[in-house]
Amino acid sequence: MGQKYEPVDVNTLLYYKEAKDGQILEEGITEAGSMASFIAAGSAFATHGINTIPFFIYYSMFGFQRIADFIWAAADMRTRGFLLGGTAGRTTLSGEGLQHQDGNSHVLALPVPNIKAYDPAFAYEIAVIIQDGIRRMYKDGENVFYYITVMNEPYAMPAMPGDVKDGILRGMYRFRPAANAKSKLRAQLFGSGAILNEALRAQEILETKYGVAADVWSVTSYKELYNDGSETERWNRLHPGEKARVPYVSKCLADAPGGTGGGFGLFEDATQHDQQMDATAVGVAGHRWLWAQRRPHLLAGVFRSRLPVYHAGHAARAFGGRQDRALGRRQSY
């Protein structure tokens, strides 16, 4: 019959609405049952000749962790649709305790071959991803489906900074350039999802207190960067007589001085990264320090790990010291 009453949030942008051409299933705390409904709807194009677009919304922590086998089954059955992992990150549901704070679901999404995994921070990024996903799945008929993490942390949603759609879909783009691009001291800050706002705060602190100019990059998909790097390396190995292809992440960071050379430390002169290829690899959250120039397909692993914090005192002394060594003492929190 459609909606016969006025919801209390009718004056908001995304108010509650019941439509005769759609359906909402609120199945409660049953990820397995809900995933079964998702598979049934997402495979209706094959079983019934009807395209439906399911959006399965759940706690991001309790998706891959509890029903990863069902997600693999969905992949095998060519299911199409969107998995939306709500309250993602480790800043938006701290009151529920660590068991609700998701920091690993994108790692678990990495091996599923036909799932497109994104961790957007802003509304326009979500819009671009969903629009492109509907095109790929329901217009072009690709056998993929999507995992998108979203947050409930209240913060302002900016306008899209120019034509960055390609960067959003391919995995990363420069969201906010450094205010003083000519500064001798440069750094590159990467963030995705809930943590991106903290990277923007770090940009302000570095520039105002320490004179370090920093660019902030929104990394929307570590998996897309990883896959692009792996596919590029494979193509280059199979075509040794042709001009080598360059991974997308390397193209993005080609003109980005700062933390992209050497062992992912901050270098006063990034051109000297080749002198640091034998530097000690430091383990951080299960990952090694990897070099973008030599191992671009593994860069996603570094991005996803707990990136190190450089103590200001050590960094300040190092900036005035040798140019060919990383700055500061690496420590993770």
Secondary structure, DSSP 8 states (H G I E B T S, - for coil): ----S--TTTTSTT-----TT-------S-HHHHHHHHHHHHTHHHHTS-----EEEEEGGGSHHHHHHHHHHHHHTT--SEEEEES-BSSS-GGG-GGG-BSSHHHHHTT-TTEEEE---SHHHHHHHHHHHHIIIIIS--S-EEEEE------------SS-HHHHHHTEEEEE--S-TT-SSEEEEEE-GGGHHHHHHHHHHHHHHS--EEEEEEE--HHHHHHHHHHHHHHHHH-TTS-----HHHHHTTT--STTSTTSS--SSGGGGGGGTTS----BTTB----TTT-GGGHHHHHHS---EE-HHHHHHHHTS-TTS--S-EE--
